[in-house]
Amino acid sequence: MKAFVRANKGFLLFLMLFGVFRTAVADWNPIPSASMRPNLLEGDVVFVNRLAYNIKLPLTDVVLARTGEPRRGDVVTFASPLDGTRLIKRVLALPGDRVEMRNEHLVINGVESQYALEELVRESGPEGPTQALRLTEAVDGRSHRIQVLPQRLVARDFGPVTVPRDAYLMLGDNRDNSADSRYIGFVPRHLLIGRAERILVSADYQGNWMPRTERFGLSLR
């Protein structure tokens, strides 16, 4: 074993430094589900800036220093407070916010978000093809696209609730097909991994595995 280490110490050092880089500086995250449609598709791989909010002790959730604060509308990766699974969702409510949902419309601190219909599409799902509405959601001066599935029987109301200190309310952009804060609760700040900033590469792994080159490098908003 000692001979192996001596013969390969350069490569082993590279692997160690690469592991530290991925756990402390930057990372990439494959998208395995439809919870962030229409903005992120299954088969996208996103670049994650791990220094956007925290500097952490590598391989742990121990925060050594804060480098920035999450903004409403950021797309973030984090560890689920339920089971530690890595998830990717959008920050919609910040510490101290009073938030509720009325018929799928967000109301934050008494101000209702604004919605505009973009298009009507057909989406595949576990129950078969279904109608999907794609809308622009404007929240606190920032806008992004969301998707709702009106034919699905899901809860479309909650709250009002107040977001605790150092915690965030996360929602998937595919509102009726996302296990987010409505099910897993608020996400504590120390469980944030980083901010997803752009799509690195993308491939249609549910179809013919062809690369979706038009998605390479797309910035997230």
ChimeraX commands (.cxc) that place a marker at each C-alpha (Angstrom):
marker #1 position 0.00,0.00,0.00 radius 0.5
marker #1 position 2.82,2.41,0.88 radius 0.5
marker #1 position 4.46,1.69,-2.47 radius 0.5
marker #1 position 1.18,2.44,-4.26 radius 0.5
marker #1 position 0.83,5.77,-2.42 radius 0.5
marker #1 position 4.42,6.77,-3.21 radius 0.5
marker #1 position 3.99,5.86,-6.89 radius 0.5
marker #1 position 0.70,7.74,-7.23 radius 0.5
marker #1 position 1.00,10.57,-4.73 radius 0.5
marker #1 position 0.57,13.23,-7.42 radius 0.5
marker #1 position -2.67,11.69,-8.67 radius 0.5
marker #1 position -3.96,11.12,-5.13 radius 0.5
marker #1 position -3.21,14.73,-4.23 radius 0.5
marker #1 position -5.11,15.84,-7.34 radius 0.5
marker #1 position -8.13,13.73,-6.31 radius 0.5
marker #1 position -8.03,15.18,-2.80 radius 0.5
marker #1 position -7.83,18.77,-4.03 radius 0.5
marker #1 position -10.56,18.10,-6.58 radius 0.5
marker #1 position -12.80,16.73,-3.82 radius 0.5
marker #1 position -12.17,19.81,-1.67 radius 0.5
marker #1 position -12.93,22.05,-4.67 radius 0.5
marker #1 position -16.25,20.32,-5.32 radius 0.5
marker #1 position -17.33,20.41,-1.68 radius 0.5
marker #1 position -16.17,23.94,-0.87 radius 0.5
marker #1 position -15.89,26.10,-4.01 radius 0.5
marker #1 position -17.94,24.97,-7.03 radius 0.5
marker #1 position -19.95,21.96,-8.04 radius 0.5
marker #1 position -22.34,20.69,-10.67 radius 0.5
marker #1 position -25.78,19.24,-10.13 radius 0.5
marker #1 position -27.69,16.93,-12.52 radius 0.5
marker #1 position -31.45,17.55,-12.72 radius 0.5
marker #1 position -33.19,14.20,-12.12 radius 0.5
marker #1 position -36.85,15.26,-11.96 radius 0.5
marker #1 position -39.47,17.58,-13.43 radius 0.5
marker #1 position -39.89,19.73,-10.29 radius 0.5
marker #1 position -38.21,22.81,-11.84 radius 0.5
marker #1 position -39.88,22.73,-15.26 radius 0.5
marker #1 position -40.08,24.72,-17.48 radius 0.5
marker #1 position -36.76,26.35,-16.50 radius 0.5
marker #1 position -34.78,23.19,-15.77 radius 0.5
marker #1 position -35.35,19.93,-17.62 radius 0.5
marker #1 position -34.45,16.39,-16.71 radius 0.5
marker #1 position -30.96,15.84,-18.10 radius 0.5
marker #1 position -29.72,19.40,-17.52 radius 0.5
marker #1 position -26.52,19.74,-15.50 radius 0.5
marker #1 position -26.22,23.06,-13.65 radius 0.5
marker #1 position -23.18,24.89,-12.32 radius 0.5
marker #1 position -23.44,25.57,-8.57 radius 0.5
marker #1 position -21.48,28.37,-6.91 radius 0.5
marker #1 position -20.79,27.02,-3.42 radius 0.5
marker #1 position -19.26,30.32,-2.28 radius 0.5
marker #1 position -22.39,32.36,-3.03 radius 0.5
marker #1 position -23.65,32.24,0.56 radius 0.5
marker #1 position -21.21,30.40,2.81 radius 0.5
marker #1 position -17.69,29.13,3.23 radius 0.5
marker #1 position -18.05,25.68,4.76 radius 0.5
marker #1 position -15.64,23.21,6.25 radius 0.5
marker #1 position -15.17,20.72,3.39 radius 0.5
marker #1 position -17.39,17.61,3.55 radius 0.5
marker #1 position -19.53,19.12,6.33 radius 0.5
marker #1 position -22.37,21.62,6.87 radius 0.5
marker #1 position -20.24,23.62,9.31 radius 0.5
marker #1 position -20.33,27.27,8.20 radius 0.5
marker #1 position -17.00,29.05,8.67 radius 0.5
marker #1 position -18.10,32.41,7.23 radius 0.5
marker #1 position -21.00,34.00,5.39 radius 0.5
marker #1 position -20.23,35.38,1.95 radius 0.5
marker #1 position -23.66,36.61,0.85 radius 0.5
marker #1 position -27.38,36.42,1.50 radius 0.5
marker #1 position -29.92,34.48,-0.59 radius 0.5
marker #1 position -32.21,36.72,-2.61 radius 0.5
marker #1 position -35.83,36.09,-3.40 radius 0.5
marker #1 position -35.88,34.32,-6.77 radius 0.5
marker #1 position -32.47,32.63,-6.47 radius 0.5
marker #1 position -32.30,29.01,-7.62 radius 0.5
marker #1 position -30.41,27.10,-4.94 radius 0.5
marker #1 position -29.27,23.61,-4.08 radius 0.5
marker #1 position -29.64,22.41,-0.51 radius 0.5
marker #1 position -29.87,19.32,1.66 radius 0.5
marker #1 position -33.44,18.35,2.53 radius 0.5
marker #1 position -34.17,18.93,6.23 radius 0.5
marker #1 position -36.10,15.65,6.19 radius 0.5
marker #1 position -33.54,13.16,4.91 radius 0.5
marker #1 position -30.50,15.02,3.58 radius 0.5
marker #1 position -31.36,14.43,-0.09 radius 0.5
marker #1 position -29.88,17.09,-2.35 radius 0.5
marker #1 position -32.65,19.22,-3.86 radius 0.5
marker #1 position -32.82,22.23,-6.15 radius 0.5
marker #1 position -35.61,24.78,-5.78 radius 0.5
marker #1 position -36.25,28.52,-5.85 radius 0.5
marker #1 position -36.08,30.82,-2.83 radius 0.5
marker #1 position -39.44,32.57,-2.56 radius 0.5
marker #1 position -39.65,33.76,1.05 radius 0.5
marker #1 position -36.91,35.09,3.32 radius 0.5
marker #1 position -36.48,35.10,7.10 radius 0.5
marker #1 position -39.26,37.09,8.75 radius 0.5
marker #1 position -41.53,37.07,5.69 radius 0.5
marker #1 position -45.21,36.29,6.19 radius 0.5
marker #1 position -46.25,34.13,3.27 radius 0.5
marker #1 position -49.35,32.36,2.06 radius 0.5
marker #1 position -50.70,30.82,-1.12 radius 0.5
marker #1 position -54.24,31.44,-2.33 radius 0.5
marker #1 position -55.36,29.34,-5.29 radius 0.5
marker #1 position -51.68,28.95,-6.26 radius 0.5
marker #1 position -51.01,32.71,-6.06 radius 0.5
marker #1 position -48.22,33.68,-3.67 radius 0.5
marker #1 position -48.85,36.48,-1.20 radius 0.5
marker #1 position -45.74,37.75,0.61 radius 0.5
marker #1 position -46.03,40.35,3.37 radius 0.5
marker #1 position -49.53,41.19,2.14 radius 0.5
marker #1 position -48.47,41.76,-1.49 radius 0.5
marker #1 position -49.85,39.36,-4.08 radius 0.5
marker #1 position -47.45,38.24,-6.80 radius 0.5
marker #1 position -48.37,39.04,-10.39 radius 0.5
marker #1 position -48.99,36.38,-13.06 radius 0.5
marker #1 position -49.16,36.46,-16.86 radius 0.5
marker #1 position -50.02,33.49,-19.06 radius 0.5
marker #1 position -47.30,32.56,-21.57 radius 0.5
marker #1 position -48.54,29.36,-23.18 radius 0.5
marker #1 position -50.61,26.21,-22.84 radius 0.5
marker #1 position -48.73,22.93,-23.40 radius 0.5
marker #1 position -49.09,19.18,-22.92 radius 0.5
marker #1 position -46.82,17.57,-20.32 radius 0.5
marker #1 position -46.18,13.92,-19.60 radius 0.5
marker #1 position -46.68,12.74,-16.03 radius 0.5
marker #1 position -47.20,9.64,-13.88 radius 0.5
marker #1 position -50.91,9.66,-14.75 radius 0.5
marker #1 position -50.22,10.21,-18.47 radius 0.5
marker #1 position -50.26,13.37,-20.62 radius 0.5
marker #1 position -51.83,16.39,-18.93 radius 0.5
marker #1 position -52.49,20.04,-19.65 radius 0.5
marker #1 position -49.91,22.51,-18.31 radius 0.5
marker #1 position -50.09,26.28,-18.01 radius 0.5
marker #1 position -46.83,28.18,-18.22 radius 0.5
marker #1 position -46.87,31.61,-16.62 radius 0.5
marker #1 position -44.55,34.44,-15.68 radius 0.5
marker #1 position -44.51,35.01,-11.92 radius 0.5
marker #1 position -43.34,38.44,-10.72 radius 0.5
marker #1 position -42.32,38.55,-7.07 radius 0.5
marker #1 position -40.76,41.59,-5.39 radius 0.5
marker #1 position -39.41,43.03,-8.63 radius 0.5
marker #1 position -37.99,39.77,-10.03 radius 0.5
marker #1 position -39.75,37.52,-12.52 radius 0.5
marker #1 position -39.37,33.91,-13.62 radius 0.5
marker #1 position -41.42,31.27,-15.37 radius 0.5
marker #1 position -43.50,28.69,-13.52 radius 0.5
marker #1 position -45.75,25.84,-14.55 radius 0.5
marker #1 position -49.04,24.66,-13.07 radius 0.5
marker #1 position -50.97,21.47,-13.80 radius 0.5
marker #1 position -54.64,22.39,-13.30 radius 0.5
marker #1 position -55.91,18.83,-13.80 radius 0.5
marker #1 position -53.88,17.43,-10.89 radius 0.5
marker #1 position -55.56,17.15,-7.49 radius 0.5
marker #1 position -53.09,18.96,-5.24 radius 0.5
marker #1 position -53.19,21.48,-2.41 radius 0.5
marker #1 position -53.18,25.01,-3.84 radius 0.5
marker #1 position -53.46,26.95,-0.60 radius 0.5
marker #1 position -51.38,27.24,2.55 radius 0.5
marker #1 position -50.61,29.65,5.37 radius 0.5
marker #1 position -50.25,32.33,6.30 radius 0.5
marker #1 position -46.97,31.32,7.94 radius 0.5
marker #1 position -43.94,33.31,9.06 radius 0.5
marker #1 position -40.51,32.18,7.90 radius 0.5
marker #1 position -38.24,31.60,10.93 radius 0.5
marker #1 position -34.90,33.31,11.46 radius 0.5
marker #1 position -32.09,31.89,9.30 radius 0.5
marker #1 position -34.52,29.78,7.23 radius 0.5
marker #1 position -36.11,29.99,3.79 radius 0.5
marker #1 position -39.24,28.90,2.00 radius 0.5
marker #1 position -38.38,26.99,-1.19 radius 0.5
marker #1 position -40.77,26.21,-4.03 radius 0.5
marker #1 position -40.31,24.29,-7.26 radius 0.5
marker #1 position -41.12,26.12,-10.48 radius 0.5
marker #1 position -43.34,23.17,-11.48 radius 0.5
marker #1 position -45.74,24.06,-8.70 radius 0.5
marker #1 position -48.01,21.02,-8.83 radius 0.5
marker #1 position -45.18,18.49,-9.13 radius 0.5
marker #1 position -42.60,19.49,-6.54 radius 0.5
marker #1 position -41.72,18.19,-3.06 radius 0.5
marker #1 position -40.72,21.57,-1.64 radius 0.5
marker #1 position -41.26,23.57,1.56 radius 0.5
marker #1 position -44.97,22.77,1.46 radius 0.5
marker #1 position -43.95,19.18,2.30 radius 0.5
marker #1 position -40.42,19.31,3.77 radius 0.5
marker #1 position -40.78,22.53,5.77 radius 0.5
marker #1 position -38.53,25.57,5.90 radius 0.5
marker #1 position -34.89,25.08,4.95 radius 0.5
marker #1 position -32.31,26.22,7.55 radius 0.5
marker #1 position -29.51,28.38,6.18 radius 0.5
marker #1 position -26.74,25.95,7.12 radius 0.5
marker #1 position -28.26,23.35,4.76 radius 0.5
marker #1 position -27.82,25.60,1.71 radius 0.5
marker #1 position -25.20,24.20,-0.67 radius 0.5
marker #1 position -24.95,26.99,-3.22 radius 0.5
marker #1 position -26.59,29.08,-5.91 radius 0.5
marker #1 position -27.28,27.44,-9.29 radius 0.5
marker #1 position -26.14,29.97,-11.88 radius 0.5
marker #1 position -26.27,28.41,-15.34 radius 0.5
marker #1 position -26.77,25.21,-17.30 radius 0.5
marker #1 position -23.45,23.61,-18.19 radius 0.5
marker #1 position -24.67,20.84,-20.51 radius 0.5
marker #1 position -27.94,19.10,-21.29 radius 0.5
marker #1 position -29.02,15.81,-22.87 radius 0.5
marker #1 position -32.40,14.21,-23.50 radius 0.5
marker #1 position -31.79,11.15,-21.33 radius 0.5
marker #1 position -35.47,10.22,-21.36 radius 0.5
marker #1 position -35.44,10.05,-25.15 radius 0.5
marker #1 position -32.57,9.53,-27.57 radius 0.5
marker #1 position -29.73,10.89,-25.36 radius 0.5
marker #1 position -29.01,13.58,-27.93 radius 0.5
marker #1 position -27.35,16.71,-26.52 radius 0.5
marker #1 position -29.60,19.77,-26.28 radius 0.5
marker #1 position -26.92,22.21,-27.39 radius 0.5
marker #1 position -29.34,25.15,-27.37 radius 0.5
marker #1 position -29.39,24.84,-23.54 radius 0.5
marker #1 position -25.61,24.83,-23.05 radius 0.5
marker #1 position -24.53,27.89,-21.04 radius 0.5
marker #1 position -28.05,29.23,-20.38 radius 0.5
marker #1 position -28.16,31.57,-17.39 radius 0.5
marker #1 position -30.75,30.84,-14.70 radius 0.5
marker #1 position -33.19,33.45,-13.47 radius 0.5
marker link #1:1,2 radius 0.2
marker link #1:2,3 radius 0.2
marker link #1:3,4 radius 0.2
marker link #1:4,5 radius 0.2
marker link #1:5,6 radius 0.2
marker link #1:6,7 radius 0.2
marker link #1:7,8 radius 0.2
marker link #1:8,9 radius 0.2
marker link #1:9,10 radius 0.2
marker link #1:10,11 radius 0.2
marker link #1:11,12 radius 0.2
marker link #1:12,13 radius 0.2
marker link #1:13,14 radius 0.2
marker link #1:14,15 radius 0.2
marker link #1:15,16 radius 0.2
marker link #1:16,17 radius 0.2
marker link #1:17,18 radius 0.2
marker link #1:18,19 radius 0.2
marker link #1:19,20 radius 0.2
marker link #1:20,21 radius 0.2
marker link #1:21,22 radius 0.2
marker link #1:22,23 radius 0.2
marker link #1:23,24 radius 0.2
marker link #1:24,25 radius 0.2
marker link #1:25,26 radius 0.2
marker link #1:26,27 radius 0.2
marker link #1:27,28 radius 0.2
marker link #1:28,29 radius 0.2
marker link #1:29,30 radius 0.2
marker link #1:30,31 radius 0.2
marker link #1:31,32 radius 0.2
marker link #1:32,33 radius 0.2
marker link #1:33,34 radius 0.2
marker link #1:34,35 radius 0.2
marker link #1:35,36 radius 0.2
marker link #1:36,37 radius 0.2
marker link #1:37,38 radius 0.2
marker link #1:38,39 radius 0.2
marker link #1:39,40 radius 0.2
marker link #1:40,41 radius 0.2
marker link #1:41,42 radius 0.2
marker link #1:42,43 radius 0.2
marker link #1:43,44 radius 0.2
marker link #1:44,45 radius 0.2
marker link #1:45,46 radius 0.2
marker link #1:46,47 radius 0.2
marker link #1:47,48 radius 0.2
marker link #1:48,49 radius 0.2
marker link #1:49,50 radius 0.2
marker link #1:50,51 radius 0.2
marker link #1:51,52 radius 0.2
marker link #1:52,53 radius 0.2
marker link #1:53,54 radius 0.2
marker link #1:54,55 radius 0.2
marker link #1:55,56 radius 0.2
marker link #1:56,57 radius 0.2
marker link #1:57,58 radius 0.2
marker link #1:58,59 radius 0.2
marker link #1:59,60 radius 0.2
marker link #1:60,61 radius 0.2
marker link #1:61,62 radius 0.2
marker link #1:62,63 radius 0.2
marker link #1:63,64 radius 0.2
marker link #1:64,65 radius 0.2
marker link #1:65,66 radius 0.2
marker link #1:66,67 radius 0.2
marker link #1:67,68 radius 0.2
marker link #1:68,69 radius 0.2
marker link #1:69,70 radius 0.2
marker link #1:70,71 radius 0.2
marker link #1:71,72 radius 0.2
marker link #1:72,73 radius 0.2
marker link #1:73,74 radius 0.2
marker link #1:74,75 radius 0.2
marker link #1:75,76 radius 0.2
marker link #1:76,77 radius 0.2
marker link #1:77,78 radius 0.2
marker link #1:78,79 radius 0.2
marker link #1:79,80 radius 0.2
marker link #1:80,81 radius 0.2
marker link #1:81,82 radius 0.2
marker link #1:82,83 radius 0.2
marker link #1:83,84 radius 0.2
marker link #1:84,85 radius 0.2
marker link #1:85,86 radius 0.2
marker link #1:86,87 radius 0.2
marker link #1:87,88 radius 0.2
marker link #1:88,89 radius 0.2
marker link #1:89,90 radius 0.2
marker link #1:90,91 radius 0.2
marker link #1:91,92 radius 0.2
marker link #1:92,93 radius 0.2
marker link #1:93,94 radius 0.2
marker link #1:94,95 radius 0.2
marker link #1:95,96 radius 0.2
marker link #1:96,97 radius 0.2
marker link #1:97,98 radius 0.2
marker link #1:98,99 radius 0.2
marker link #1:99,100 radius 0.2
marker link #1:100,101 radius 0.2
marker link #1:101,102 radius 0.2
marker link #1:102,103 radius 0.2
marker link #1:103,104 radius 0.2
marker link #1:104,105 radius 0.2
marker link #1:105,106 radius 0.2
marker link #1:106,107 radius 0.2
marker link #1:107,108 radius 0.2
marker link #1:108,109 radius 0.2
marker link #1:109,110 radius 0.2
marker link #1:110,111 radius 0.2
marker link #1:111,112 radius 0.2
marker link #1:112,113 radius 0.2
marker link #1:113,114 radius 0.2
marker link #1:114,115 radius 0.2
marker link #1:115,116 radius 0.2
marker link #1:116,117 radius 0.2
marker link #1:117,118 radius 0.2
marker link #1:118,119 radius 0.2
marker link #1:119,120 radius 0.2
marker link #1:120,121 radius 0.2
marker link #1:121,122 radius 0.2
marker link #1:122,123 radius 0.2
marker link #1:123,124 radius 0.2
marker link #1:124,125 radius 0.2
marker link #1:125,126 radius 0.2
marker link #1:126,127 radius 0.2
marker link #1:127,128 radius 0.2
marker link #1:128,129 radius 0.2
marker link #1:129,130 radius 0.2
marker link #1:130,131 radius 0.2
marker link #1:131,132 radius 0.2
marker link #1:132,133 radius 0.2
marker link #1:133,134 radius 0.2
marker link #1:134,135 radius 0.2
marker link #1:135,136 radius 0.2
marker link #1:136,137 radius 0.2
marker link #1:137,138 radius 0.2
marker link #1:138,139 radius 0.2
marker link #1:139,140 radius 0.2
marker link #1:140,141 radius 0.2
marker link #1:141,142 radius 0.2
marker link #1:142,143 radius 0.2
marker link #1:143,144 radius 0.2
marker link #1:144,145 radius 0.2
marker link #1:145,146 radius 0.2
marker link #1:146,147 radius 0.2
marker link #1:147,148 radius 0.2
marker link #1:148,149 radius 0.2
marker link #1:149,150 radius 0.2
marker link #1:150,151 radius 0.2
marker link #1:151,152 radius 0.2
marker link #1:152,153 radius 0.2
marker link #1:153,154 radius 0.2
marker link #1:154,155 radius 0.2
marker link #1:155,156 radius 0.2
marker link #1:156,157 radius 0.2
marker link #1:157,158 radius 0.2
marker link #1:158,159 radius 0.2
marker link #1:159,160 radius 0.2
marker link #1:160,161 radius 0.2
marker link #1:161,162 radius 0.2
marker link #1:162,163 radius 0.2
marker link #1:163,164 radius 0.2
marker link #1:164,165 radius 0.2
marker link #1:165,166 radius 0.2
marker link #1:166,167 radius 0.2
marker link #1:167,168 radius 0.2
marker link #1:168,169 radius 0.2
marker link #1:169,170 radius 0.2
marker link #1:170,171 radius 0.2
marker link #1:171,172 radius 0.2
marker link #1:172,173 radius 0.2
marker link #1:173,174 radius 0.2
marker link #1:174,175 radius 0.2
marker link #1:175,176 radius 0.2
marker link #1:176,177 radius 0.2
marker link #1:177,178 radius 0.2
marker link #1:178,179 radius 0.2
marker link #1:179,180 radius 0.2
marker link #1:180,181 radius 0.2
marker link #1:181,182 radius 0.2
marker link #1:182,183 radius 0.2
marker link #1:183,184 radius 0.2
marker link #1:184,185 radius 0.2
marker link #1:185,186 radius 0.2
marker link #1:186,187 radius 0.2
marker link #1:187,188 radius 0.2
marker link #1:188,189 radius 0.2
marker link #1:189,190 radius 0.2
marker link #1:190,191 radius 0.2
marker link #1:191,192 radius 0.2
marker link #1:192,193 radius 0.2
marker link #1:193,194 radius 0.2
marker link #1:194,195 radius 0.2
marker link #1:195,196 radius 0.2
marker link #1:196,197 radius 0.2
marker link #1:197,198 radius 0.2
marker link #1:198,199 radius 0.2
marker link #1:199,200 radius 0.2
marker link #1:200,201 radius 0.2
marker link #1:201,202 radius 0.2
marker link #1:202,203 radius 0.2
marker link #1:203,204 radius 0.2
marker link #1:204,205 radius 0.2
marker link #1:205,206 radius 0.2
marker link #1:206,207 radius 0.2
marker link #1:207,208 radius 0.2
marker link #1:208,209 radius 0.2
marker link #1:209,210 radius 0.2
marker link #1:210,211 radius 0.2
marker link #1:211,212 radius 0.2
marker link #1:212,213 radius 0.2
marker link #1:213,214 radius 0.2
marker link #1:214,215 radius 0.2
marker link #1:215,216 radius 0.2
marker link #1:216,217 radius 0.2
marker link #1:217,218 radius 0.2
marker link #1:218,219 radius 0.2
marker link #1:219,220 radius 0.2
marker link #1:220,221 radius 0.2
view
